[in-house]
């Protein structure tokens, strides 16, 4: 077993986000069409890149034994569910069906669904669990009083006030190795069905929930219905899909006509998952009465050729109305590029498994051909003609659509497209299958950079400031450096856009520090999550080193992604040593600091006292330190950008803990009272080796009894400072007859003693 590496987190700044609750149901990230796509882990060979669906497009569902509410008693609730299913099963171009196969084994309620608030553990009846997939593939719970919702989502989640979000929830929670869903749980909150006026909203949410259950993800179409910009018109509402990521507030008041009716984008998405195939095998994914346009969105390489494929671009196809010649807002189909590809593959910093220990590679293909792939199948012919024209454009996905609202592969945060593609008009006929690739003009081009890896890192330069890119899918940067014990390092990485401005819309940098020599795949000893400060695009890591050694700094994208527009700037501040290591307790001491990344405007504090900065170079600072009391002091360098580096107890004023004080030999004869001794007391302060002199140390001279007078201080005690040779000398006069003990002591407790004797003058005769 490897020894613990000598580094730990000193300060870890992270964005203010907290986990509200732990859900029973698996959290699914949308994929711009399908809810989930099979990956390379946990699925059979050859399945990767295939959207997950129900086998044969058929769902057998079982409903609760009890009533949903006083408005929807059991039989009425069953009819309500069947009608919601029909919104999807009636789509002619999608090969899906659903049938109620019976009831659950119990009336599901707060009596048999319970949770432990301390551990978040939830106990469910067996027929609701994935283990019941063979007998109860889809369980639909009628949560009459909201108690089940409280148990699953947290106390109070089932209240009527939260029907906007918790009216219907759940979805698939288990898959088979051949790429199919085989179990799902859907809960309908009865508190959201207390009056007839509640039912339209509940039906809309149920249709959305069933869409997720069939395997549909969220989509971003006619988003001005949500944002209000530009002002939506009637066709914007008529084209607004059921599976839109965000529900407009006005929907409750009826701004969207028949909101529970799937629109063209919904129909196309379902048909893409469950196609009604024509006999011609060359027209796969294309039903006879629809058309398909597919291709790859790419960065532009030098010279204009297609470069790296580009994920996360919303490709939009709008039917061109022959009567107006304008693209329709009502008949529109979208697909996010890369929807079949990895959305999150993991990285060296955060690891390659999720919080549940499951590999990220279980979802999404690793095939580079799918990195920018889009599929606009399901294009309809609204006017009944055999041909149609569609205008194809590219748009960014709304940057707010991430996590539970994720649209496309970038579930942890959208990436703004780089460059733009010229609008493309295509003519399609029923059953046609057209390939049209899109190259984004004026997109970012990756600058040439030296390669680095975990095992072959680049040396971290003394400037401590550089710009680089995480270009090429999965690219990560690694830098090597040396550090000393009891030092801290501040590292700041800022994500940049094409104009080299800080942004949240490109890379999501994560940082890690390892001890050199750790095997590849080891977890970092110190790490930082992306955007963990209040500054735009900034990720910061402060690490403390506990032993001298060589270390490794890693910079990666949180998603494990890499592309030409993933630029970043980096700043490192590290103070390594101070020369000399000793300072005087009197006057000023000139000091030289060595390190990495010193910048104009930086300040230095020693203890709680500011030092005077004389000159700054990237790896050297010259400062003047004022006097302080004996003992070690900590130095902190702070730059104008807020980075700081601490050298703990790196500078000692005067005497250190192991220093010694020596009494230099001298014969001091008995001295008459009132006279000065003919010889002084001399001491020397040296280091623990007994030889090396210590200058500037405080030496306290005292007498016991206090019957002498030190000439240098005019008192029975005297404080002096050792000279360049470590020496300190006191002269004294005797004030009384008898033996007097003199002590010379250092601040660290070391001391020496000598005895002098006072005698009387002879009487005059």
RAQUIBEL-V473462 format. One record per pair of residues at least 24 apart in sequence whose ideal C-beta (glycine too) atoms are under 6 Angstrom apart, sorted by the first residue. I is the first residue (numbers start at 1). J is the second residue. D is the distance in whole Angstrom. If there is no record, write none. Layout:
i: <I/I>
j: <J/J>
d: <D/D>
//
This chain:
i: <5/5/6/6/7/7/7/7/7/8/9/10/10/10/11/13/13/13/14/14/15/15/21/22/24/24/25/25/26/29/29/30/30/30/30/31/31/32/32/32/32/33/33/33/33/34/34/34/35/35/36/37/37/37/38/39/39/39/39/40/40/41/41/41/42/43/43/44/44/47/48/49/49/49/49/50/51/52/52/52/52/53/53/54/55/57/57/57/58/59/59/60/60/60/61/61/61/62/62/62/62/62/62/63/63/64/64/64/64/65/65/66/66/66/67/68/68/68/69/69/69/71/72/77/84/84/84/84/85/87/87/87/91/91/93/93/93/93/94/94/94/95/95/96/104/108/110/113/113/114/115/128/130/130/130/133/133/133/137/138/139/140/141/142/143/143/143/144/146/146/149/158/158/160/163/167/167/167/168/168/168/171/171/184/201/203/204/204/207/207/208/211/215/216/216/218/218/218/219/219/219/220/220/220/220/220/220/221/221/221/223/235/235/236/238/239/239/239/239/241/241/242/245/245/245/264/264/264/265/265/268/268/271/272/272/278/283/283/285/286/286/286/288/289/290/290/290/291/291/291/292/292/293/293/293/293/294/294/295/295/295/296/296/296/297/297/297/298/298/299/299/299/300/300/300/300/306/309/309/310/311/311/311/312/312/312/313/313/313/314/314/315/315/316/316/317/317/317/318/319/319/320/320/327/331/333/333/333/335/335/335/336/337/337/338/338/338/339/340/340/340/341/341/341/341/343/343/344/345/346/347/347/348/348/348/349/349/349/349/349/349/350/379/386/386/387/388/389/389/390/391/391/392/393/394/412/412/413/416/418/418/418/419/444/444/444/445/446/446/452/452/454/454/457/462/462/462/463/464/464/464/465/466/467/469/469/470/470/470/470/471/471/472/473/474/474/475/476/477/478/478/479/480/481/482/483/483/484/484/485/485/485/485/486/487/487/488/488/488/489/489/490/490/490/490/490/491/491/492/492/492/493/493/493/493/494/494/494/495/495/496/496/498/502/502/503/504/506/506/507/507/508/508/509/509/509/510/510/511/511/512/513/513/513/514/516/516/516/530/572/572/573/573/573/573/574/575/575/575/578/578/582/583/583/583/584/585/585/585/585/585/585/585/586/586/588/588/589/590/591/591/592/593/599/601/602/602/603/604/605/606/606/607/628/630/630/630/630/654/654/654/655/655/655/655/657/658/659/659/660/660/661/661/661/661/661/663/668/670/670/671/672/672/673/673/673/676/677/680/680/680/681/681/682/683/683/683/684/684/685/685/686/693/693/694/695/695/696/697/698/699/699/700/701/701/702/703/703/704/707/707/707/708/708/708/708/709/734>
j: <515/525/546/547/513/525/526/543/545/544/526/488/542/544/542/532/533/540/529/532/531/532/154/120/122/152/170/173/173/406/411/217/218/406/407/217/339/336/339/407/408/269/272/335/339/215/217/273/215/217/363/340/363/364/179/361/362/363/364/361/366/359/361/362/362/177/179/177/178/179/365/340/365/367/370/179/273/175/179/181/215/215/273/181/180/95/96/274/97/98/138/99/101/137/100/138/140/101/102/103/104/136/139/103/140/104/108/141/142/103/107/107/142/144/144/142/190/193/190/193/194/193/193/142/203/206/207/210/210/207/260/262/267/270/271/276/287/290/270/271/274/274/276/274/139/141/147/148/151/151/151/185/173/174/183/174/182/183/183/184/185/186/187/188/187/189/190/190/189/191/189/189/191/191/192/192/202/205/205/206/209/212/213/213/252/260/259/260/242/260/242/243/273/243/269/243/245/407/243/265/334/245/314/397/398/401/407/265/332/334/398/329/330/329/330/263/329/330/332/265/266/266/401/405/407/331/333/380/333/334/333/378/378/377/378/431/431/433/377/377/431/433/431/430/378/379/380/379/428/432/377/433/376/426/434/436/375/435/435/436/437/372/373/437/337/372/438/372/439/440/443/564/439/440/441/443/439/371/372/372/337/338/409/408/410/415/337/394/417/395/397/374/394/393/395/376/390/392/391/382/390/389/391/391/382/376/378/379/374/375/376/408/372/374/371/372/409/409/365/370/373/365/370/371/409/409/411/559/560/560/556/560/476/554/556/510/512/524/527/554/556/510/428/429/430/429/428/425/427/426/423/425/424/423/421/558/559/508/505/443/444/565/443/498/564/565/564/471/564/477/478/478/520/552/596/618/619/618/572/596/597/571/570/569/566/567/507/557/562/566/562/564/562/562/560/562/562/556/555/552/554/553/552/551/550/545/551/548/576/545/546/547/548/648/545/647/544/645/646/543/574/542/573/643/644/645/541/572/540/571/643/539/555/568/570/537/538/569/537/568/567/568/565/536/537/537/537/565/566/557/566/557/558/539/555/568/556/558/539/541/554/543/551/553/552/550/551/552/558/596/597/597/639/643/645/645/637/645/647/650/651/652/625/651/653/696/627/630/653/654/696/698/721/627/721/624/626/625/624/623/625/622/621/639/640/637/639/638/637/636/633/635/633/653/654/655/698/747/696/697/698/697/746/747/748/748/688/687/694/686/750/685/744/746/750/752/752/756/757/759/734/759/761/734/737/758/733/732/729/730/731/730/742/729/728/744/752/726/727/722/726/726/725/726/726/722/724/721/722/747/728/744/745/730/744/743/740/742/741/735/736/740/732/734/735/740/733/758>
d: <4/5/4/4/6/4/5/6/5/6/5/5/5/4/4/4/5/5/5/4/5/5/4/4/5/5/6/5/5/5/3/3/4/4/6/5/5/3/4/6/4/5/6/6/5/6/6/6/5/5/6/5/6/5/4/5/5/5/5/5/6/4/4/4/4/6/6/5/5/4/5/5/3/6/6/5/6/6/6/6/6/5/5/5/5/5/4/4/5/4/5/6/4/6/6/4/6/6/5/6/5/5/6/6/5/6/5/5/4/5/4/4/6/6/6/4/5/6/4/4/6/5/5/6/6/4/5/6/6/5/6/6/5/6/4/6/4/5/4/5/5/5/5/5/6/5/3/5/5/6/4/6/6/4/4/6/4/4/6/5/5/5/5/6/5/5/6/4/6/4/5/6/6/4/4/4/5/4/4/5/4/4/5/5/6/5/5/5/6/4/6/5/6/5/5/6/4/5/5/6/6/6/6/5/5/6/5/5/6/5/6/4/4/5/5/6/5/4/5/4/5/5/5/5/5/5/6/6/5/6/4/3/4/5/6/6/6/5/5/6/6/5/5/5/5/6/6/4/4/5/4/5/5/6/5/6/5/6/5/5/4/5/5/5/4/4/5/6/5/6/5/5/5/6/6/5/5/4/3/5/6/3/5/5/5/5/4/5/5/4/5/4/6/5/6/5/5/5/5/6/6/4/6/4/5/5/6/6/4/5/5/3/5/5/5/6/5/6/5/5/6/6/5/5/6/3/5/5/4/5/4/4/6/5/6/4/4/6/5/6/5/6/6/6/6/5/6/6/5/6/6/5/4/5/5/6/6/6/4/4/5/4/3/5/4/4/6/3/4/5/5/5/5/6/5/5/4/5/4/4/2/5/6/5/6/5/6/5/4/4/6/5/5/5/6/5/3/4/5/6/5/5/6/6/5/4/6/5/6/6/6/5/5/4/5/6/5/6/4/5/4/5/5/4/6/6/5/5/5/5/6/5/6/5/5/5/5/5/4/5/4/6/6/4/4/5/6/6/6/5/4/6/4/5/6/6/6/5/6/4/4/5/6/6/4/4/6/6/5/6/5/5/5/4/5/5/5/4/5/5/5/5/5/6/5/3/5/6/5/4/5/5/6/5/5/5/6/5/6/5/5/6/4/5/4/6/5/5/6/5/5/5/4/5/3/5/5/3/6/4/5/4/4/5/5/5/4/6/6/5/6/5/6/5/5/5/4/5/4/5/5/5/5/5/6/5/5/6/5/6/5/5/6/5/5/5/6/5/5/4/4/6/5/3/5/6/5/6/4/6/4/6/5/5/5/5/6/5/5/5/4/6/5/6/6/5/5/4>
//
